[in-house]
Amino acid sequence: MIRALIRPENTNISLEIPASFIGKQVEVIAFTVEEPTEEGVEQDHTLTHYASQKSLAKDWLTDEEDEAWQNL
């Protein structure tokens, strides 16, 4: 994975990629780091746990997990 922060001076961006990327599907995502938030709405960085809760429950909600935590 290659990650770079750039500050474009016009509407064109040119990328040079490693030779090992040739012939492979490459995803390029562009967004501003200083993305404005809605005025009056405070960002809640704890919302991530709600998004991952269902996925993590597959590992957490098992008999093995219950047994591992029973003495705590």
Secondary structure by P-SEA (a helix, b strand, c coil): cbbbbbbbcccbbbbbbcccccccbbbbbbbbccccccccccccccccccccccccccccccaaaaaaaccc
